[in-house]
Amino acid sequence: MSDLLSVVPDFMLTPQTHKIVLSLEKHDITISDLLVLEQLDISKRTSISLLDLRRFIKEVANALHSSIGSAYDTNERGNTTAEVDNGGVLLGMTAFDVWKSQVYISTGDSEFDRALNGGVMTGGLTEIVGESGAGKTQILLQLCCSIQLPRSLGGLSKTAVYISTEAPISTRRLIQLLSSFRARFADNLQPDNELSTDHVFSITCGDLESQEHILNYQLPVVVEKHNVGLVVLDSVAANFRAEYDRVPNSILKNETLQKKKTGPALLAERGKQLIKMAQTLRNLARLYNIAVVVANQVSDRFEGSGRGPNSVSDGETMTLDHQSRWFTGWGDESYGVDNKVPALGLVWTNCVGARIALHKNPRSSNVSDHSASESSWNRVMKIVFAPWAEGGTVCRYVIDLDGVKGKIE
């Protein structure tokens, strides 16, 4: 690591850190590599213990922050004065500190907020999953409006970042919802509480490579500079499905590439990329105490289709097919069909902190997917799991010009 003293000339070497520097230098690992590459990979490559490596990386990061005059002050970001390590984890926080830092963003509907015990919590990764037309994007756009409200009205007086992977953000619908919010809160908004599309930063990324670059490099800068309180990714599955689920025929013709890009190897690579992305989003949420909300698609569920949860024999109670209804949001006949499952599988399920499922079922067999009548659908929001709200809580809702509205029952 020959560039250490040239980049950070004031870095103090001790006998222990000197040994680490020599080992890193031997394997041609620079400061950039040290801060970007996976710590576990560096540890294996250099035979440095993971604990010693983490401590060294922390010292280098602190030296870099000091050298450019940007040492972390977490109070300015809404957190406590707890120390932040290289992985974005808050150190030294007590349970009371964590409780004090928790803030909720209103969904823009009182019934949804009641079901969610206040709204969407900051500091974590929340998923909204449902089939096409269920209302995922509607809720995400409402959150982009709510975040601009003052705290007294359920917002944080902050801006939002909307990352779209399927189609550009619907500016017309966002303007429509902002007008509805202005009319609803006209008597409570101050002149400086302007609700505007200028407070929603949007970008479209059509492939996994650009998505990774945006999340790792561009997004942290925007969050830091523009007082961001909400990050939206709509949807998380689109680029992964395009990259991993549809393998080009040209690849299949090559036997060597086929072994690398299909089957278990393909699933393992996708799982690794999912975990890395989720870790990036969670660290960003914790570090800046913001809400990160992602939309997810659904897939058809074939195994066990048509069987109710109570029709499984005793020998099948421990199978994944039987237990999946407790973490997928589907499989309970009380809310309609049970032949759907969230995309990206169990690996992604274990990455999210909260899952909200949106069910959209026709009232009769004559209703098509393109029916324009809202009265033709039964819509149910179900909290599958969340650390701040009771799992299994449901709320029926409709979608109109003013957005998503929960129905009082």
Buried (B, 14 or more C-beta within 10 A) or exposed (E): BEEBEEBBEEBEEEEEBEBBBEBBBEEEBBBEBBEEEEBEEBBEBBEBEEEBBBBBBBBBBBBBEEBEEEEBEBEEBBBBEBBBBBBBBBEEBEEEBBEEBBBBBBBBBEBBBBBBBBBBBBBBBBBBBBBEBBBBBBBBBBBBBBBBBBEEBBBBBBBBBBBBBBEEBBEEBBEBBBBBBBEBBEEEBEEEBEBEBEBBBBBBBBEBEBBBEBBBEBBBEBBEEBEBBBBBBBBBBBBBBBBBEEBEEEEEEEEEBBEEBBEEEBEEBBBEBBBBBBBBBBBBBBBBBBBBBBBBBBBEBEEBEEBEBEEBEEEEEEEEBBBBBBBBBBBBBEBBBBBBBBBBBBBBBEBBBBBBBBBBBBEEEEBEEEBEEEEEBBBBBBBBBBEBBEBEBBBBBBBEEBBBBBEEE
